[in-house]
């Protein structure tokens, strides 16, 4: 008896593909999906304009920055899609204005020889925060100037995350994390101490929970009470290695968290009984380290990519649906188009690939 045909989320073969100069370090879609950007370990920054007809990414490409032989490690679009910022090991933050016929450099911030590892745009305003050493600065595209400079003090900044409301900026590093209020940057920050370093941070979509991973493979979920954190966070441990990625979605108005460590993906959901806390279910489908995970917007469809170039798609955050056809190169970045109709992925060989929604997969949430 033949097996029933599995409904696919995405067409297995990429719709579009291009190879850039080097290892791709970061990719990003603009909120309106008009642009896809990519940065490489050679310093290259490329912009792809969706409005240009056809599937050939070479035709859609706008080269914003040629190879400098110095890595560009972070990039992102403003919420209105009017600005793109990129930064990396050369200590410079470059900002392009995208409105008009041709994107143009609007500002270059020179921080000397300090490696800039983190850059995150404000969720509602044309402002971004970026780290350099023990400091974080907030820059405004409206004034083309620095809004504030924050001193983490204890160590190099290891993570930055805006609260979804945009009212708070969270910064992690050695000894835990600090939360500054955007309404008064000069006020003392809220401090959440940890016996180790907070190496990554991610707020859930509603801004009720903050998850942090530490350098000793501990995951801490803190509940935000409006002006401070609950004094009794949940701690998860026993992970096989470094926590490489976090991503949040919603399941029936309840937050759902995905984490990757080693070849495992764990889906975390808060139990109704507070004494139980957060329960985790392991998804098995990879045989090498999973470096990137991403939920399709407004759904429980999850994409995951590993060091062998395997990209797996899961539905309901639990069931394997398909594996995509990819070159055999480590997946370095993975991001859904904001409308959820496309998935972009990049690898260590410089390949940028885009898959499109399958007509079979319509209706999956």
N, C-alpha and C positions, 0 to 999 in steps of 0.2 A: 504494500500500500504506500503510495507516494506521500512524503511529508508535506504538510501544508506550507505554502509559501510565506516566508517571514516578511512582514511589512518593514520597509527600510525607512530610516529617518532622512538619510542623505543618499544621493547617487554615489555609488562606490568609487567611481573614477573622478578625479579632479576636473572641474570645468575649466580652470585656468591654472597656469604654472609658469614661474620664471625663476631663474637662478641669478642671485646677486653675487657680489664679489667675495663674500666671506660668510662665516658663521653668523646667523641672524640672532641677535640678542634680544630684540623686542619687536612686537607688532601692536597696532592699535587701529580700531575703527573709529571714525567720527560718529557722534551720536545720531546724526541724520543719515548715516551710511553713505554719504557722498564721497568719502575718502577712506582708503586704507593706507597706513604708513608702516614702514619697516626700517629698522636700524641694524647695522652690522658691526662685527668686531673690528673691521677696518675703518670704521668711522662713517661709512656711507649712510645717508638718509634718503629714502625713496618714498615718493607719494604716488598713489594710484587713484586716478579719478574715475569713479564709476560711471559718470555721464558720457564718457567717450564710448561709442558703440563698439560692439564686438567682445570677444573673449580673450584677445591677445593682451596680456599684461604689459608687454613691451610698448604697445601703442598707448596704453593708459598711463604709463610711467612718466612722472615729473621728477627729475633728479635735483633734489634740494641741496645735497651736499655730496661731493665726490669723496673717494677714499682718502683718508688722512693718515692711515696706518696707526691710528689711535682709536680705541674702541668707543662707540656710542652705546650706552647701556640702558638708557631709559628714555621713553618718549610718550607723549599723550596729547590728546585734543581737549580744548576747552569745551564746556558743556554746550555752548552755542555753535560749535564747529567752525568758529572764525579764526582760531589760533592753533598752532602746533608748536610744542616745545620739545627739545631733545637735549640730552646732556650725557657726559661720560667721563672718561679718564683724562681728557685734556683740560679739565677744570673750567670748561665754558658751558653756559646754558644759552642755547640759540632759540629764538622765538620767531616763527614765520606768521605773517598775516595772510590768510587764505582768500579773503574776499578780493574781488577784482579778477582781471583776466589771468594774471600770473602771480603765484605766491611770491612774497618778498620778505626778506629778513626785516623784522621790526625792531629787534633788540638783541644784543649779545652781552651776557653778563660774564665777566672774567673773574674767576675765583682763584687765579694763580695755578698752582700745581696740585690742588686738592681734587681728588677723584670724587665725582658726583654720582652716587649710586641710586638715589631715590628721587623721584619727581612725581607729584600727584596733584592733579587739578581739583579745584574746589567744585563740589557737586552742583552749585547754583550760580556761581559768579565766575567771571573771567580772571581768576587768580590761581596760582599754583604754589605749592610748597615744595622745597627741595632741600636736600641735606648736603652739607660739606663739613667733614670732620665732626666736631662736637656741636655744630650749629645747624639750625634750620632757618631758612629765610622764606618769606611769603612775598611773591611778586605779583603786581597787578597789571593786566593788559590795558586797563582803562587809563591809568596814569603813566604806564611804562616805567614804573619805579617800584622799589622795595617798600612793602607795607610794614614789615617788622622783621627783627632778627631775634631768634630764640636760642638760648644756651642750654643744651642738655646737661652739660657739665661732667657727668661721671664717665662718659665714654664716647666713642664715635657713634653717631646715630645709625642704627641698624634697620629701622622700619619707620614708615610714616603712614597715617591713615586719617582721612577726614571723617568725622561723624556724618551720616547721611543728611542730617539737617543743615550741615555746614557751619554749625555754631561752635564746634570744638575741633581742635587738631590734636591727634594722638601721636606721640613719638616714643619709640622703644629703643632700648639699648641696655648696657650693663646696669644691673640693679633694678630693672623693671621698666616702668613707663611713666610718662607725664602727659597730662591733658591740659592744654591751654584753651581759654575761652576767646573766641574771635571778637567778642563784644568788648573785651578789655585785655589786650595782649600783655599789658604791664602787670596785671594781677598775678599773684603766685599760682603756679599750675597745681592741679590735682596730681598727687603722686601715688602710684600703686607699686609698692616695693616687691621685688622678687629676689631670691637668693642667687639667681643666675641672670643671664642676659635675655631680654625679649628680642628675638631675631626676626619675627614677622608678625603682622597685625592685620585683622580684617573685621570690620563691622558687619553685622547682618543687615539686611535691606531696610528693616524698620528702625535700626539704631538702638535696639534693646539689648543686644549682646555684642561683646567684643571678644574675639578669640585671639590668643597669642601663643606662639610656639617659642620654646627656649632652646638654648644651645645644648642642653642636656636631654633633648628629646621629650620634653614635657609639653603637653597642651593644656592651656588654662582658658576656661570660658568664664567671663565676668559679666554679670548683669548690671546694666546701667540704670541707675535710679533717677536720672534727670539732672542731678548735679554732682553725683559721685557714684562709685561702684559699690555694689553689695559687698559686705566685708567677708563673705564666705563663698569664694568662687569654686567652680568645679575643676578638678584636675584629672586629666587622663594621661596614662603612661603605658609603658610596655611596647612602644613603637619600635620597629626593627631598625630604624635609622633616622636620619635627619627628616624633619617635616619639610617637604619641598614645595607644597602648594596648599592653599585653602580656597574654597569657594562656597558661597551661600546661595540658597534659594528658599522658596516657601512651599510648604505642603499643607494645604487646608488651613491657611492662616497661621501655621506654626513654622518657625524657622528650621531649616534643614542645612546641615553643614557637611561638606565633603573635604577630606584631607588625604594627602598622599604621602606615604613613607615607604621607602624600599619599593617593592613591586606591588604593595597593597594600597588599595583605596578603601577608606573607611567612611561610611555614611553615618552621621551622628544626628540623633533626634532626642529632644527633651522628653523624658518620661512624665506622665501626669503626676506621678508620685515624686515629690521633691526629694525624698530620701534616696530614691534610685538615681536621680540626676540625669545625665545624658547617656543614652545607650548607643553603642556602635555596632554596625554590621559591615563585615569585610566583603568587598567585591573582588573576586579572583578572576583575572583575565589577562594579566601581564606576567612576563617572566624576566623583566628587567626593571630598573628604577623608573618610576613614573614621575616625570618632572613637571607636567602641566595638566591641569584639570579645569574644566569650565562648564557651568550649567548654561543651557540654552535659556535666554531671557524668558521669564514668566513661565517656567516649566520645570519638570524634574528630569528632563533629558540631559544626560551628562556626557561630555567628551573627555577622553583621557589619552595622553600620549607618553610614550616611554623612550628609553635610550636606544632601542632597536628599531625605532621608526614606526612602531605599531600605534595606530590610533583606533581606539575602541569607543563605540557609542552604546550607552545604556539608557533604557527607558525606566521611568518611575524610580530612578536612582537605585535600581536593584537588579534589573534584568538585562543581560547582554542582548543587543540587537544585531550589531554588525561591526566589522572591522573595515576600515577604509584602505584603498590601494595607495601606498606611499612608497617613495624611495627608501632605501635602508640607511637612514641617517637619524641621529638622535633628535627627537622633537624638542625644540628649545622654546617654542611659544605657541599658544593655542588661544583663539578668541572667536566667539560667535559674533556675527553681525548683530547690531542692536535689535533689528527686526526679526532675527532668528532664522532667516531664510538661507543664510550662508555660514560656513565655518572656514576660517582661515587658520593655517598652521605653517610653521617655519621649522627648519632643521639646521643642524650643525654644518651641513654642506652648502648652505646658502640658498636652499630651495624654499620658495614661497608658493603655497598651494591653496586653492580655494575650491571647496565643494559646495554644491547647491542642494536645496531641499528636494527630496524625492516626492513625486505625487502620491506614492504609496504611504509616505510617512505623515501626511497631513492629518491633523487631529490628535497626534501624540502630544501629551502634556506631562 
